[in-house]
Amino acid sequence: MLLLTALALSLWFWRRNLKDASLWMVLTYAGVGLIAWTDFSSVSIAANAFPKILKDFIMLGMVGFVQSMAVKKQISVWSAVILIFAMFAAVHYLEELIEADEQVAPQELAVTEGPESFLVELREGASDEQLLEFAEDNGLTIDRAFFPEAASETLLDNYYVVTDETGSRGMENGLAVLSTVNYLEPNETILVEPFIVDDATNVPASNKSLSINDPFTSEQWVMEVLHMDAYYRLLHDLRPERTAKVVILDTGVDGKHEDLTDNYFSIESKYDNDPHGHGTHCAGIAAGVTNNGVGIASLAGTGEQPFVEVSSVKVLNGGGMGTQKTIIAGIIEAVDEGADVISLSLGGRSTQSSQRAYSAAVKYAQRNNAIVVAAAGNSNRDAKDFAPANAEGIITVAAIDQLLLRAPFSNRTENVQRAIAAPGVGIYSTIPGNQYKAYSGTSMACPFVAGLLGVMKSLRPDLDYQQAYALLHATGRESTETRITGRIVQPAAAVEALLR
């Protein structure tokens, strides 16, 4: 509309002394009115429309100024045309930069004014007496951080969380000099929030090209680019050795959702609800019930005997906020409940170059034959600076769009150990209350990989994280941006390679 109005304004300048001048004047004013109305109706808060309207009116003013120069022969007509197109191109480019910058929020480290908190690892065999005395002398609260069942396999049972509720800051130096303290790091706070892309509520027509009958597959563009029909046909003729357990660590999961309930098992009833929606969306991508004539299709496969069942450990509150301590405790709990795959669609910018506690939790999972997968992060930065995406031994998932390019928000993964890419833009999946919605984020890419790994573990239960990643990488699809995303996961090819 802005371009058409600019064209009408230009013609008005050039034909202002002719009989049809009034026509172009009317069209220009009509365009201005439509621009103002469009800008106003495109925002949810009226005050947010003012910057958009101001920007569009400044653009029209610049077009008028350039055209007046051309009419007065101060510049040539071609110069005016080039200048106008250059202005539109520059504004479009700046808008894209601003939009990309605004997309930093969903998995960025939350900056809060809350109490200072640290994860403190005591030396093996050391008593906690000195730490308790330090906490009492300085008015700090202290608690054991983690309670792994297989405590002999890990040092995580040596961790404490120490918090200064007064908010006075500065306890780090005092903790660091204690002779019984082996290591400490901030108990970092993270906040997750998906990008809402589509609020469609109409039931779309079934995708007739698929061998499954889920009605919302026409909303799932991933079906084609991931060759999902070949995947479903392959799984149809296979039988799992056992049903694999995929555990979503998030805001909870609506275990009663119509398209999840038959694939859902409960670890604790308090985890079976989701006031936020983020965890339920991730669960649907990984393990929504497929070929049941309801909702969406997922990576869980089809057939009478399920390949995958999904569950939840709630590590984030209803606002999508959690801490490093709650996430690591969730990993431990999932492992102790027999998880085969743990999916972490969460994380944030880390202040630590090395993620000792996260890495210890991932190692605990691996020793118990579980694979841990994490989202790369949504800040258009290097994933090596984001946790837990940068933890040792983790499989890190970047997001791609419909063109198989890195999503503008997705972190780059060239500097992490095990990078893979999956769709993460406009991903249609389950949300609480038997509803469905499209979200975008590396949060959405992560469960594509987690769900596939669950199926692979169901076919070969002894598959470890190194073998699993080797298969994903070897069968992944190259793109023009593979270097910064990893290869794009290809479910059918990965399963075929597993069976060979």
Secondary structure as UniProt FT lines:
FT   HELIX           2..14
FT   TURN            15..17
FT   TURN            19..20
FT   HELIX           21..41
FT   HELIX           46..48
FT   HELIX           49..71
FT   TURN            72..73
FT   HELIX           77..102
FT   TURN            103..104
FT   HELIX           105..107
FT   STRAND          116..122
FT   TURN            124..125
FT   HELIX           129..137
FT   TURN            138..139
FT   STRAND          141..144
FT   HELIX           151..153
FT   HELIX           156..158
FT   STRAND          159..164
FT   TURN            165..166
FT   HELIX           172..176
FT   TURN            179..180
FT   STRAND          181..186
FT   STRAND          189..191
FT   STRAND          195..198
FT   TURN            208..209
FT   HELIX           215..219
FT   HELIX           222..225
FT   TURN            226..227
FT   HELIX           228..236
FT   STRAND          244..250
FT   TURN            255..256
FT   TURN            258..260
FT   HELIX           261..263
FT   HELIX           269..271
FT   HELIX           278..287
FT   STRAND          308..314
FT   TURN            318..319
FT   STRAND          321..323
FT   HELIX           324..336
FT   TURN            337..338
FT   STRAND          341..344
FT   STRAND          348..349
FT   HELIX           356..367
FT   TURN            368..369
FT   STRAND          371..375
FT   HELIX           383..385
FT   STRAND          386..387
FT   TURN            388..390
FT   TURN            392..393
FT   STRAND          395..400
FT   TURN            402..403
FT   TURN            408..409
FT   TURN            414..415
FT   STRAND          419..423
FT   STRAND          427..431
FT   TURN            432..434
FT   STRAND          435..440
FT   HELIX           442..459
FT   TURN            461..462
FT   HELIX           465..475
FT   TURN            480..481
FT   HELIX           482..485
FT   HELIX           491..499
//
